[in-house]
Amino acid sequence: MNKINKILLVYAINHNHNDYRKIQMLGISYLQSALHKEGFDCDCYDGNIGTLTEDELVKYIIDKAYDFIGFSILFSNTKLSLRIAESIKNINPKVVVAFGGTNATVIHKELIDNYPFIDVVMRGAGEEMIVSLIKDYNKHGKFLALLKSCSYQNINNKRIYATEIAEIENLDSLVYPNREHAFEYSYTIIGNEKYHNIDISTSRGCPYQCVFCSVPMFRLKWKSRSAKNVLSEIQQIYNKKHNIYIIFIDDNFLINVDRALEITKGIYYMGLKDRVRIPFVFATRADQLLRLSKETLLKFKQYGCYSIEIGIENGSNTVLKRMKKNITVEQNEQIISNLAEIGMNIGIDFILFDNKTTINELKENYDFFKRNGLIGYYPALIYNQMYPYPGTEYAEKNIDMNHYFENKDVEFVYKQIELFSIEIQPFIDKLLISQKLDIIDEIWLKTLPYFAFEKFLFHHYSFEQYEKENNIKEKIRIMEESV
């Protein structure tokens, strides 16, 4: 009888990019811990620290003779994961191939209908589901149990589609994610000290319904771990290394402010006994921050908050309305001012373009940058467009990426910005990462994208015209030689 003895969970990515913040993929780490708890032999391959090429990864999986391969997919790595899975199945048809993750949850039917090498697709939270799947397979030599949150390629010669999205009711019941390689990912430099970036998930879901976000589709209800449970996990990590930088990766950390304060206060006292500062960051919305008093904001800073990431998204009220942000430009500006007043660093999430963007809205955004001291904010806020990711309300409007912009003048500006991002921005990034620049050169490099945007928008410059007039590449080349 067929049986699953060796399991590999995979997050595959291409390595031809310059992502400076390699994060641990907690999804597969949580699943690995759940399987270990049940006595299963399970390994993980996280492409964020793995160095194998596509072909090398296929060979590695075949050589190790895994019986079950689970791929965690986002929109960005779906095609790569499909190629790897097909190659493995062609070499060893007996291996069980499963797909899970955010994108798999959304496109489960498409995966089952179009890719016969996929045996099962898991929708939603996988910690309990993957254990049930493997126990079912090992009991019967094939899948028979028909879990409601799974789509199957072949059950008695039929395709079966999931009718539910799995959730974990009690997040405190989860085993902490495997942290065997936690200190091999990226780091943050504060002053002259190096801190290991540690991602922590304290809750799942978000009650808001922004059109560009897929979370409301399958996790509209917000669920959280207790402060005690979160602090216990952080304590285990802290006991191994004190120089950690906590990144709360929740969809929204501030739904329950009292709980957030209890967690961050606990972090503060955890380090206090060793006279160690444990910096942390979290993400939230402007309107949630505006509900907090100055004293409460200062408490977060006292407890070690190094930066707050805010979904500003846009500097035009008409665009924010299209996004269903239920936030105004005025609110965004107020919280930027409030946080600056207490000396809090701000991380800004921004989407400059959608398919209905107008020239006037772009001009409103440039004015927003100027009014709020954001010309020079790094990474530059001018590049992002709203993409119709599967599972988002925006995607449901059938946005055609081949004919994306309704306004041709906006399309012109976007294409010039895109050329700047390809031809100039990589050299800017390289110089800034070197940390060998004087302050004047650093400011010049950080403001370059914004001043280029101004030329494209207000003066209808092409990228070629802008580059020829300003000789940017030559100036950067000289700067590279000097450092």
N, C-alpha and C positions, 0 to 999 in steps of 0.2 A: 504493500500500500504506500502511495506517495505520502511523504511527511516533510514538514518544514523543520529543519534543524539549525540552519545558519541564516541569519537575517542581516541585511545591510540597508540602512536608510541613507538616502542620497539627496543632497542639495547641490546640484551641478550648476556651475556658472562658467562663462568664458573669461579668460584672463587677459583679454586685449582691451582693458579699460584702466582708468586711473583712480579707482575708488580708494580714497585714503582712509576710510573708516570701515574696516573689515569687522563685521559684527557676527557673533555666534547666532546661528539659526536655532532659536529656542524650540521651534516646532518639533524638529527631529530629535532634539535633546530630551524633550519631555517624553516623546514616544519611546526612546531608548530606555529611559529610566522605568517607564511603565512595564516594558517587556522584561527588563532585568528583574524587576520585583516578582514577576511570575516565573522566573527561572529560565527564560529564553536566552539563547546566545545571540546577541545583537551588537553590531558595529555601526558606526556613523562615518560617512564621508561628507564633510562640510567644505564646499568649494571655496569658502572665504579664507581658509587656511590650507586647503589642499593645493597641490601644484601639478596634478596630473592633467595632461591634455585629454581631449575627448577619446582618442584611440587608446591612450594609456589607461584611462578609467575603465573602458570596456574590457581590456585585457586583464586588469587587476581584478575585476568582478568575476570574470570567467576563471582565472587562475585560482581564486580563493574558494571557488565552488559554492557560492551562496545559493540557497534554495528559494529565497524570497527577497526581492528588491523593491523597496518603497521609495518612490520619488516625490519630493516635496516641491510643488511648483507655484511660482508667481507668474505673472504675465511675461516678465522679462526672461525667464529661463525655460519656458514651456517647450519651444521648438528644439532646443538643445537636449532636454530631457527625453523628448520623444525619439530623437535620433539614437541616443544611447540605449534606450529601452528596446528599440527595434533591433539594433545590432546584437544585443545580448540574447534576445529571443530567437534570432536567426541562428545563432551559434548553439544555444541550449534551449530548445523549445519547452523543456520541462520546468524551467525556472518560473516561479510565480512573480508576475509584475503588477505592482499596485501604484496608483497615483493618489496623492492627497495634497492638501494645502489650499490656499485661497483661490487660486485659479481653477483647480480641479473641482472645488465645491461649486463653482459657477458653471463650468462647461462640462460637467460629468457626462451628459448625454452625447455631446459631440465627441468626447474621448472614446466612449464605448462604441459609438456608431462608426467611427472613421479609423480607428486604430486597433485592429484585431489582436495585436500583440499585448494589449493591456487586459489583464484578467479581472481587475476590480478597481473601482474608483471610490475613495472614501470622502464623504462630504461632512465638513465641520470638524469639531474637536475629535482628535484621533486617539487619545490616550486609552480610553476604554474600548473603542471600536477595533483597534488593531489587535489587541489581546483576544477579543472575541473571534475575530476573523481567523487568526492562526490556530486557536483552539478548535474551531469548527473544521478547518482544513485537516488538522492532524487527527481528528476523530474519524473523519469520513474519507480521507484521501482526496477530497475536493471540497469546494464550497457548496453548502446545502442550507445553511441556517437562514438565509435571506434577511440580513440585517436591514432595517428600513432606511438607514443612512448610507447604504452602499449601492452602487450600480455594478452589475456583473456582466461579463462578456458572455458567459455560457452557464446557464443553470438548466439542465435537461434540454439542451439545444435551443434555449431561449435567452434573449437579452432581457435583463431585469434592471429597471431604473429605480434609483432611490426616491423615496417619497418624503423623506425628512432630512433635516440637517442636524447632526449630532451636537449636543451641548453637554457641558459638565455642570451639574447643578451646584455642587459644593467644590469650589476651587481649592479649598484647604485640604481636600482629600487627595489631591495630586501629589505624586512623588516629585521632589525637586528635580529640575532638569540636570542631566549629566554635565558636570563642569570639569571633566578630566583635562580639557585643553583650554580652559577659560582664559589663561594668561598668555595665549599665543596669538591673540587677535590684535586689534589696534590699541593705541594709547593716546592720552592727552597730556600735553605739557602745560603746566600752570606754574608761572615763575620759572624756576630752574628744576622743578620736580616733575618726574614722569609718573603718570597714573595709568593703570590698566583699565581700559573701558570694559565695564561689566553691565550687560543688559539684564534688566529685571522686569518681569511682567507681573503686575499686581492686580490686574483686572482685565476683563474682556468685554467688548461691546461699547456702544456709544448711542445715546438716545437722540442725537441730532441726525439730520438727513440731508447733508450736503450732496449735490448732484454728482460730484466727481468722485465720491467715496463709495467703495463696495461694502463697507462694514454694515450699514443699515440693512442690506439685503439678507444677511444671515446672522447678525449679532446686534439687533436693535436694542434688546434688553441688556442693560449694564449689570455685570456680575463682578464681585470683587473678592479677593482674599482678605483675611483678617490682617490687621497690622501685626499681630503677634506672629502669624505664619510667615509674613514677608520678612520681618526682622530676623527670624530664625534662619531663613535661607541666607540673608546677607551676612549674618554672624558666621556661618560656616565658611563663606568665601573670605571674609575678613580675617578669620583665624589662620588662613593659609598665606595671605599677603595683605599688609595694611594699606599699601598705596593703590587703592582702587577708586575708580570714578564711576559712580552709579548712573546709568542711563535708564530711566523708567520709560519703557516702550509702550505703555498703555495707549489705547486709542484716545483716552482722555483721563488724565490722572486726577483732576480736581472735581469729579462729580460729587464726591463726599469730602468736603474740606477738612472736617474733624479727623477723619481717617488719614488723610494725607499728612496732616500736622502730626498725628501720632507716629506715623512711619518715619517722617523726617526728623522728628525730635529723638526718636530711638536711635537713628543713625548718628546723630550728633553726640549722644551720650555713649554710644558704642566706642567712638573714637576718643572721647574726652579722657577716659581713664588712662589711655596710652599717650595722651597729648598729640593725637593724630586728627587731622582734618580729613573728613571723607566727603569730597564734593559730589554733588548730584545735580541732575537736570531732569526736567519733565516737560510734557507738552500739554497745552490746554487752549482755551478760546479767550478772546478779549473780554467778552461779556462776563465770563466766569471770574476773571481776574478783577473786573471792575466792581464786583460784589464784595470784594475783600477790602478791609480797612488797611490803611498804611501800616498800622501796627502788625497786622497779620502778614503782610508782605515782608516786613522786616523780620518777622519770626522765621519765615522760610530762608531768608538770607542768613540769619544767625545760625540756623541749623546746618548750613553748608550748601545752600542752593547756589550753584555757579552761574546758571543760565536758565531762562524759561523760554521754551519754544512756543510760539504763538501762530495760529493759523490766520494770519492777516489776509492772505490770498489775493487781495486786489485793492487798488486805491480809487475805485469808482463805485459809487452806490448802485448804479444800474447793473454793473457786472456782479456785485455782491448779491443783488436781488436775483439775478439769473442763477447764481450758484446755490440759492436757498441757504445762505449763511445765516440769515436772521441777525446780522450784525451790520452796523453802519461804519462808514469811513471815520466819522467823528468818534465813535467808540474806539476804533483801532488807534486813532491818533491820541486819544486820551490815555490809553494804557501804555503806549510807547512813552509818553511824557511821564506818567506815574512811575514806571520802572526806571527810567533814566534818572528821575529825582532821587531815588534811593540807591542809585549806583548798581542796579541789577543788569547783567548782560542779557541780551535778547537774541533769540534765534527766530528767524522769520520764515514761515512757509508762504510761498507766493506763486500765483499763476497769472501771468500777464496776458495770455492770449486764450480766447476760446473762439469757436467758429463764427460767432456773431459780433466779435470785437469791432469797434469803430475807431476811426482816427481820433475822434474827440475823447473817447475813453482812454486811448493810449496817452494823450496829452494830459488828461486828468491824473494818470498814474505818474507821469514824469513830474508834475507839480507836487504830487503826494511824496515822491522821493525827496524833492527839494525842501518842502515844508518840514519834513520830519528828520532831516539830517541823514538820509539813507543813501545819498549819492556817495558811493565808496563802500557801502555794505558788501561784505564778502561772505559767502559766494554771491556773485552778482544775481540780482533779482529779475533780470530781463529775459531769461532764456526759456522759462517754462511755459508750455502750452497745456491746456486741458486735454487729456487724452481719454478717448472713450473706452476705458478698461471694462472688460466683461463684468457684469454684475452691478454696474453703476447706472443711475438714472440717465446720465449723459449718454451712455452707450445705447440705452433703449430708444433714444431719439434717432438712431441709425445715422450717426455722423459719418460722412464719407471722407476718409482721410486723403483720397485722391483729389477731392475738390473741397478742401477744408474751409477756407475762409470765404465768407460771403462778400466781404469788402476787398476789392483788388488792391487798394492803396495799403490796407493793413497787411495783405499778403506780401506786398513789396517790402515793407518794413521788416516783417518777420524773416524773409529770405536774406536780407542784409545782415540781420542779427545772427542768423544761422551761420552765415559765412564767417562772421567775426568769431563765433564760438569755435569754429573748426580751424580757422587760420591763425587766430591770435590768442584765444583764451588758454590753450594748453601751455603756451610759453609763459603766460602770466602766472598760471598755477605753479609751474615748475620753479619759477623765481621766488614766489611767495613761500612755497614750502621749504625752500633752502634756508630761510630765516637768516640770510646774510645781507639783507638790504638795509640801507639807512632809511629813516622815517620818510624823507621826501620821496624817494623812489618807490617805497611801499604805497604811499598815498596815491602817487601818479598811476601805478599799475591797477590799484583797486578802483579808481574813478574812470579809467579808460573805457570800460564797457558802457557806462552811463553817458559819457560824452559822445561816444559813437552812436548810441541810441538817439540822442538829441539831434545829431546831424541827419540820421536816416529819417527821423520823424518830422522835424520842423523844416528841414532844408532839402529833403528828398534826395540826399546823397546816396549813391550806390556804394557798396563796400569798396569796390575798386577805386572809385573817386576819392573816398575818405582815406584809404591807405596811401594812394599816390600823393595826396596833398599833405598828409601828416607823417609819412615815412615811418610808420609805427614799427614794422618788422626790423628795420635797420637800427632804430633806437633800442629795441629790445635785445638785438644781437650784441650791441655795444655793452649794454648792461650785463648780459650773460658773461661776456669776457671779463668784465670788471670784478665779478664775484666768483 
